[in-house]
Amino acid sequence: MATSHASPIADHRVLLLLLDDQDRLMLCGRCCDGWTVPQTLLAVGIDFKDGAAQYLAERFQITNPSFGSLYGVHETRESDCWEHDQRTVSRVFIVRISAEESDSFQAMSPQHARWKISELKARHRDISPEGVTLLASGYVEGWLPDGPISLH
């Protein structure tokens, strides 16, 4: 007898590539089990950009974020969800931050770091999620077009 399986509601996640005026990417280190970018899980029904702005205001006191014209889109495939039965839909936003906001991020924790694009490229295997370095470097170097970029 065949059973019907309704598609589960997806987790909605926002990842933030915070770039300062020196094109350094803000990274969380050992506090987040390895080098990663700030990220948050959104409540059901919250728009990705609105959720990102709210998280930036609450967590980093960035009240008027300057979003880049390029953003990453990722969605797990149904075939990838067999173990946890949960899809994830993510947006990766680039946010330009001021020197003061960059300094504030660095001062929040000794586990935080600011890496230039050259260091990101040299250590790309140390950073999760995969593809962050490519998206950040493509944006900074200007070889990625504006709009959504599919991340696999």
Backbone as a ProteinNet text record, in pm:
[ID]
protein_1_A
[PRIMARY]
MATSHASPIADHRVLLLLLDDQDRLMLCGRCCDGWTVPQTLLAVGIDFKDGAAQYLAERFQITNPSFGSLYGVHETRESDCWEHDQRTVSRVFIVRISAEESDSFQAMSPQHARWKISELKARHRDISPEGVTLLASGYVEGWLPDGPISLH
[TERTIARY]
83.7	0	88.8	66	144.6	96.4	191.3	153.4	185.5	108.9	130.9	216.8	313.4	400.8	394.7	338.5	330.5	468	501.5	629.2	635.4	739.8	749.5	775.1	739.9	769.6	921	974.5	1119.3	1164.9	1287.1	1354.5	1398.1	1382.3	1427.9	1545.2	1656.8	1780.2	1838.5	1894.8	1965.1	2110.2	2200.1	2343.4	2388.1	2474.9	2512.6	2662.3	2695.7	2833.8	2855.2	2907.2	2930.7	3067.9	3068.7	3192.5	3212.4	3331.2	3358.7	3420.8	3456.8	3507.6	3647.1	3711	3839.1	3819	3694	3656.3	3700	3690.2	3716.4	3582.5	3578.5	3458.2	3463.1	3352.1	3342.1	3311.1	3391.1	3373.7	3366	3280.4	3273.6	3362.7	3437.3	3532.2	3488.3	3570.8	3545.3	3413.9	3361.8	3233	3121.1	3142.1	3039.8	3088.4	3182.2	3234.8	3305.3	3382.9	3458.2	3425.6	3504	3486.5	3359.3	3271.3	3145.5	3100.7	3001.4	2944.8	2824.7	2789.2	2670.6	2547.1	2461.9	2341.8	2233.2	2110.3	1997.2	1886.7	1810.9	1693.5	1575.1	1492.5	1379.1	1250.7	1162.7	1030.4	949.6	853	767.5	697.2	697.4	627	707.5	828.4	912.4	987.8	983.1	1057.4	1207.5	1283.6	1427.4	1497.8	1474.5	1544.3	1497.8	1368.9	1318.1	1377.7	1385.6	1445.2	1591.8	1662.1	1803.7	1821.7	1739.8	1749.2	1719.7	1621.1	1586.2	1700.9	1758.3	1870.3	1990.8	2021.8	2134.2	2114.2	1991.8	1962.9	1975.5	1918.6	1919	2057.1	2126.2	2252.2	2374.2	2374.8	2493.6	2469.6	2348	2311	2333.8	2314.5	2319.7	2175	2136.9	1995.1	1951.2	2043	2006.3	2100.5	2083.9	2180.8	2180.5	2299.5	2317.7	2340.7	2231	2239.1	2302.1	2388.7	2447.5	2343.7	2373.1	2279.9	2286.4	2370.8	2390.4	2356.1	2287.8	2262	2257.6	2289.7	2291.6	2161.1	2121	1998.3	2035.5	1990.3	2015.8	1891.5	1860.3	1748.3	1788	1773.3	1804.7	1701.5	1746.1	1656.1	1585.1	1469.5	1394.1	1481.1	1562.9	1646.1	1753.6	1784.8	1884.6	1825	1693.6	1624.4	1583	1627.9	1579	1607.9	1719	1755.6	1680.6	1669.2	1608.1	1467.1	1424.8	1290	1259.5	1358.9	1339.2	1420.5	1351.6	1420.7	1470.8	1573.7	1623.6	1628.4	1573.8	1577.6	1659.1	1764.6	1855.1	1873.6	1899.1	1943	2072.4	2167.6	2296.4	2305.1	2296.2	2297.8	2434.1	2478.1	2598.4	2553.4	2617.7	2582.7	2709.3	2708.5	2822.3	2809	2916.7	2914.4	3024.9	3006.1	3102.1	3224	3325	3445.4	3410.7	3320.3	3279.4	3206	3117.6	3045.4	3141.3	3240.7	3342.7	3423.2	3464.5	3538.5	3453.8	3325.3	3233.9	3219.7	3207.4	3198.6	3323.3	3439.8	3566.6	3576.9	3528.2	3538.6	3438.5	3335.1	3233.7	3291.8	3392.1	3446.6	3587	3675.2	3807.7	3800	3684.4	3662.4	3626.9	3601.4	3563.7	3688.3	3677.6	3790.6	3739.4	3829.2	3800.2	3907.5	3864.9	3960.1	3942.2	4055.4	4054.2	4029.4	3994.8	3963	4081.3	4203	4320	4327.9	4297.7	4299.8	4182.6	4067	3951.7	3985.5	4048	4084.2	4186.7	4283.8	4387.7	4332.6	4227.4	4174.8	4029.6	3988.7	3848.7	3796.6	3880.4	3836	3804.9	3852.4	3828.1	3693.8	3627.6	3507.8	3383.6	3281.4	3152.6	3048.1	2946.3	2918.9	3002.5	3011.2	3084.5	3026.9	3108.7	3061.9	3067.3	3085.6	3091.8	3207.1	3322.9	3440.7	3416.8	3358.9	3332	3234.7	3129.1	3031.5	3093.1	3167.4	3229.9	3334.1	3419.8	3524.1	3465.1	3364.3	3298.9	3232.7	3175.7	3113.7	3220.2	3320.9	3425.2	3501.5	3533.9	3611.1	3524.6	3393.4	3301.3	3274.4	3303.1	3280.1	3150.8	3074.5	2942.4	2837.3	2733.3	2629.6	2537.9	2466.8	2368.4	2255.5	2187.5	2070.8	2100.7	2007.8	2024.3	2123.5	2205.8	2302.5	2268.5	2245.6	2211.6	2336.4	2325.2	2435.1	2397.8	2483.8	2454.2	2537.4
-116.5	0	123.6	209.2	331.6	433.3	503.6	607.9	742.7	838.9	974.8	1046.9	1120.3	1195.5	1342.5	1421.7	1565.1	1626.9	1719.2	1787.5	1869.8	1852.1	1926.9	2075.2	2154.5	2297.6	2313.9	2401.1	2421.1	2515.7	2490.3	2587.6	2701.6	2824.4	2941.5	3001.8	3012.8	3059.2	3176	3272.2	3385.1	3380	3390.3	3399.2	3537.4	3599.6	3738.7	3752.5	3803.5	3832.9	3981.3	4009.2	4147.2	4190.3	4285.4	4336.1	4481.4	4511.4	4650.4	4727	4853	4939.4	4898.4	4805.7	4750.9	4613.9	4580.2	4452.2	4332.3	4346.4	4234.7	4172.1	4039.6	3965.4	3933.1	3959.1	3928.8	3780.9	3711.9	3568.8	3537.3	3443.2	3389.5	3266.1	3250.6	3140.4	3028.4	2997	2882.6	2893.2	3012.3	3028.8	2961	2936.2	2875.2	2743.2	2676.5	2547.7	2556.3	2658.1	2674.1	2805.7	2842.5	2969.8	2969.8	3062.5	3076	3222	3251.6	3386.5	3390.2	3509.6	3518.1	3466.9	3395.6	3340.7	3321.4	3317.5	3298.1	3221.2	3150.2	3078.5	3173	3182.9	3274.9	3203.4	3277.1	3225.2	3210.4	3121.5	3098	3228.1	3257.4	3374	3502.9	3502.3	3622.6	3630.6	3746.7	3771.8	3765.1	3709.1	3691.4	3823.5	3924.7	4052.5	4120.9	4114.5	4171.5	4099.5	3966.9	3888.3	3919.7	3938.4	3974	4109.4	4206.1	4340.4	4336.3	4258.4	4247.2	4182.9	4077.3	4009.9	4103.6	4176.6	4269.9	4377.1	4426.6	4529.8	4473.7	4355	4296.3	4246.5	4181.7	4115.8	4206.9	4294.1	4374.6	4525	4567.2	4708.8	4778.5	4706.4	4763.7	4792	4920.4	4954.7	4992.6	5026.8	5062.1	4989.4	4856.5	4779.5	4816.8	4818.1	4845.6	4712	4654.8	4525.4	4541.2	4447	4444.3	4404.1	4430.1	4401.5	4254.8	4177.7	4037.5	3957.4	3843.8	3757.9	3612.5	3524.4	3382.2	3316.3	3215.5	3140.6	2993.1	2925.9	2782.9	2713.8	2602.2	2521.9	2374.9	2303.4	2161.2	2090.7	1989.1	1909	1807	1762.3	1659.9	1537	1498.3	1378.6	1395.3	1521	1546.8	1545.4	1531.9	1546.6	1413.1	1303.6	1173.1	1146.4	1194.6	1162.8	1248.7	1377.3	1468	1510.1	1474.6	1505.4	1654.8	1735.8	1880.5	1950.5	2028.1	2108.3	2236.6	2293.4	2423.2	2514.8	2633.3	2736.9	2851.6	2891.7	2993.6	3107.9	3224.6	3340.9	3387.9	3422.1	3473.6	3617.7	3711.1	3852.7	3912.8	3999.5	4078.4	4210.9	4248.4	4372.4	4453.1	4575.4	4666.1	4730.7	4728.3	4787.2	4891.3	4981.8	5090.4	5040.3	5124.5	5091.7	5072.5	5156.9	5146	5014.2	4974.5	4848.3	4729.7	4740.6	4636.3	4623.4	4736.7	4736	4677.4	4712	4661.3	4509.4	4457.6	4313.3	4244.7	4297.9	4239.3	4240.3	4347.7	4361.7	4274	4223.1	4141.9	4014.9	3959.4	3831.7	3812.7	3755.3	3722.9	3611.7	3548.1	3440.8	3495.8	3626.2	3686.9	3733.6	3734.4	3777.4	3853	3928.9	4000.3	3959.1	3891.5	3842.7	3914.3	3954.3	4011.1	3899.1	3937.5	3841.4	3746.3	3796.6	3710	3600.2	3633.3	3532.5	3435.2	3486.5	3398.6	3294.8	3340.4	3248.8	3145.8	3189.2	3098.1	2995	3031.8	2943.4	2902.5	2900.6	2875	2742.4	2644.9	2515.5	2521.3	2625.8	2641	2707.1	2759.5	2841.7	2764.5	2774.5	2716.1	2827.3	2817.3	2710.1	2726.2	2616.6	2614	2718.8	2788.5	2887.7	3030.9	3052.1	3187.9	3265.7	3201.9	3269.2	3308.7	3220	3248.9	3366.4	3367.4	3475.3	3608.8	3608.7	3732.5	3784.2	3696.8	3742.6	3787.3	3717.7	3758.3	3893.4	3921.9	4052.2	4162.2	4140.8	4242.7	4268.4	4162.4	4177.2	4215.2	4211.7	4260.3	4166.7	4037.9	3948.2	3867.6	3886.1	3824.2	3928.3	3891.1	3989	4018.4	4130.2	4164.1	4061.6	4051.9	3965.2	3834.8	3738.8	3611	3519.2	3454.5	3355.7	3224.4	3120.6	2990.3	2926.5	2884	2816.4	2670.2	2581.3	2437.4	2374
0	0	0	-95.7	-107.9	-5.5	51.3	145.6	84.8	121.4	73.4	175.4	126.2	216	176.8	264	237.4	256.2	170.5	178.6	307.3	387.5	512.4	487.3	584.4	577.4	586.8	507.1	503.2	613.8	663.3	748.8	658.7	705.2	631	706.9	638.5	701.5	623	695.6	635.1	679.1	582	608.4	563.4	642.5	617.2	593.7	476.8	443.2	472.3	589.7	632.3	582.3	489.6	430.6	470.8	522.9	561.1	445.2	472	364.5	315.9	386.1	340.6	274.3	243.2	181.7	265.1	396.4	487.3	523.7	523.7	559.7	707.9	777.4	919.8	936.5	1018.6	1041	1189.5	1222.1	1357.2	1359.6	1466.4	1473.8	1564.6	1661.6	1748.9	1824.7	1841.4	1910.2	1832.4	1705	1618.3	1558.6	1625.4	1579.1	1444.4	1424.1	1299.8	1233.4	1135.3	1067.4	983	1014.2	941.5	944.7	863.8	862.8	957.4	1008	1092.5	1017.7	1090.3	1028.2	1132.3	1084	1174.3	1104.6	1184.1	1136.9	1151.3	1047.3	1048.9	1089.3	1152.7	1185.7	1057.1	1059.1	943	903.9	774.1	722.8	720.2	773.3	773.3	640.4	576.1	452.8	482.2	388.6	410.3	441.6	360.5	380.3	508.7	537.9	663	783.7	775.2	883.1	901.2	789.6	796.7	863.7	825.7	884.2	1034.5	1073.5	1214.9	1293.5	1240.5	1306.5	1318.5	1212.6	1216.3	1323.1	1334.5	1435.1	1576.4	1598.5	1732.5	1774.2	1684.8	1720.6	1709.5	1607.4	1579.8	1583.3	1618.9	1622.3	1488.4	1380.2	1245.6	1207.6	1213.3	1200.3	1059.5	974.2	837.5	741.6	729.5	651.7	504.3	448.2	306.3	234.8	181.9	114.6	-23.3	-59.4	-192	-295.5	-421.1	-530.3	-573.6	-510.5	-541.8	-416.8	-433.2	-318.2	-362.3	-269.6	-297.7	-258.7	-336	-311.3	-303.4	-198.5	-185.9	-131.3	-188.3	-140.3	-149.5	-38.3	-43.4	-129.7	-199	-282.4	-194.6	-241	-167.9	-141.5	-239.8	-224.8	-117.1	-80.6	23.3	163.2	173.8	302.1	363.4	309.4	354.1	501.7	552.6	690.4	791.3	764.5	861.9	823.2	703.4	656.5	666.8	640	650.6	542.2	460.6	359.4	424.3	364	407.2	286.4	304	201.4	261.1	191.4	244.1	146.5	202.6	127	190.8	106.7	152.1	104.1	199.4	165.4	194.5	105	126	185.4	295.5	364.4	383.2	332.7	351.6	488.5	565.9	699.5	711.7	805.6	827.5	904.8	911.4	988	1135.7	1187.6	1327.5	1353	1260.8	1275.5	1265.2	1180	1166.3	1295.6	1351.5	1477.6	1590.6	1592	1693.6	1683.1	1560.4	1538.6	1592.9	1558.1	1602.6	1754.8	1817.7	1962.8	2038.7	1971.2	2037.8	2098.6	2034.8	2080.9	2026	2106.7	2053.4	1948.9	1937	1839.2	1700.7	1690.4	1562.5	1487.6	1355.3	1272.4	1151.2	1090.2	964.7	865	758.7	659.7	528.2	469.8	334.6	233.8	112.9	7.7	-16.6	-12.6	-35.7	70.7	195.6	301.9	286.7	245.6	220.9	114.2	7.1	-101.7	-55.1	23.5	71.1	169.5	242.4	347.3	320.7	195.4	161	215.2	232	284.7	434.2	502.4	645.7	674.8	573.9	592.6	550.1	633.8	595.6	600.8	525	430.5	303.8	233.1	107.8	12.9	-57.9	-154.5	-104.6	24.8	79.7	18.7	9.3	-46.8	-190.8	-269.4	-409.3	-423.7	-345.8	-352.8	-309.3	-198.9	-149.8	-248.5	-298.7	-391.1	-523.9	-573.3	-697.8	-686.9	-569.3	-545.4	-538.8	-457	-437.4	-567.1	-639.8	-763.4	-882.7	-866.2	-968.2	-1084.2	-1071.9	-1184.4	-1172.8	-1065.1	-1055.3	-1089.1	-1164.8	-1200.8	-1080.8	-1088.7	-986	-987.3	-874.4	-865.8	-795	-806.9	-736.2	-805.9	-725.9	-772.6	-703.7	-780.6	-723.5	-664.2	-540.4	-472.2	-453.1	-494.3	-482.8	-375
[MASK]
++++++++++++++++++++++++++++++++++++++++++++++++++++++++++++++++++++++++++++++++++++++++++++++++++++++++++++++++++++++++++++++++++++++++++++++++++++++++

